[in-house]
Amino acid sequence: MKKIFFVLLLGLCAACTKVDPNSYKKHINGYWEIERVVLSTGEEKEYNFNQSIDFFELKDTIGTRKKVQPKIEGNFIVTRDSETFVVKIENDSLRMYYTTPLDSWRETVISAKENQIIIKNEAGNMYFYKRYQKIEL
């Protein structure tokens, strides 16, 4: 119940606060790791460790999203997983449209700040990303 209340409260706060979705674009570029996912059912899944992280690169309205794996030395192994997307402003929201040879889908950027991005997929699942920080040993 607490999780459902949180999702409803987040939606209500987003509806009350008018933010220009164009302002989200400047925060998307970079390395991001999933912190948690709130499923459409309200169930929450925490991610304490991520073997792979997402690298977003957005230039104007065209972007690329790649899966990378951090190495202890500080660099990354770039996987073959890469998708191109187009961003559009629709209904006061920043939408990311992906098209691959096998599928096409849309995601909505709910919020984007310097150290956090929240993305909602078409199934209603919300992904909370935090900016990746190199592991210091």
N, C-alpha and C positions, 0 to 999 in steps of 0.2 A: 504494500500500500504506500509505503514511504517513497518507493521508487517512482510509482505512478504520479504521486503528488509532485515530486521533483520535476518530472517531465512536463506536467501541466503548468507548473510555476514557471519553468524556463520558457515555455511557449507564450504564456501570458506576458512575461517581462519583455520578450522579443516583440510582441504585438504593441506594447505600450511605448516602446522606445523606437523612434524612427531614426535609423542609421542609413546613410547612403551606402548601398551595397557596392558601389564603385570603390569605396574606401577599403574594402576587403582585399582587393587585388594586390596592393602593395605588401601585404603580409604573407601571401601564399608561397612565394619562392623560398626554397630551402629544404632542409632535411627535417622530417617530422616522424614521430613515432606515436603509435596508438597508446593512449593512456587507459581508456576504458570505452566500452560500447554499451549504450542503453538500447536494448531491443524494443521493437514496437509493442511488445507485451509488457514492458516495464522492467523486465529482468535486466540486471546489470552484470557486466563481465569486466573484471579488472585485468590489466596486462602489466605485470611487474617487470617483465623482461621481453624484449622483442628481438628475435633473431634477424629479422629484416625490417627496414624502415622505408618510408616513402620519400622520394625526392621529387619535388614539384618545381617546374620552371615555367613561368608564364611571361610571355612577351605579347603585349597588347591584348588580343583576344584569343590567341592560340597558346596552348600549354601542353606540357609533357609530364607524365607521372611515371616514375621508374621505381622499381623495387631494388634496394641496395642492401648489402650486408656489411655492417661496420667491422673493421679489423682492429686489433689491439694497437697497431702502429698509428692509427688515426685516419687511415684512408679507407676506401670502400671497395668491395667486390660488387660490380654492377651485374645484376641478373639479366636474363633475356626478357623479363617481364617489363613491358613498356607500353603505355597507352597515350594516345594524343587526345586532347579535348579542346573544345571551343567554349569560351565563357560568354554568357549573354545575361543582360539584366531583364528579368521578367517578373511581373507582379511584385515589384519592390524587393526582389531577391536576386542574388548572384547564382546563376545556374551553370553547371559544368556538364557539357554534353560529350559523351564518349562514343566513338564508333570504331569497331574492329571488324575484321572479316567474319567473325562469328556472332557478334552481338552489338547492340547499342543500348545505352542507358543514360540516365540523367541523375545528377546529384545536386543538392542545394547547399550552398555555404550559409549556415545559420549565423555564424560569427567568425571573424578572423581578427586576431590581435597579434602583437609581436610574438607572444609565447604560447598562444593557443588558437587552434582552429577547430570548429565544430562543423561537421559535414553530415547531412542527412541523405540517405539513399532512398530509392523509390519504394523500398519495403517498409520505410518508416524507422529504420535503425539509425541511431545517431552515434557518430564516431567522434570521440574527443581526442584530438591530437595535441601533443606537447612538442615544442621544438627540441630536436635531438641535441643532446650534449655528449661530447666525447667522454668515454669512461676513463677515469683517471685511476691508475693502480698505484 
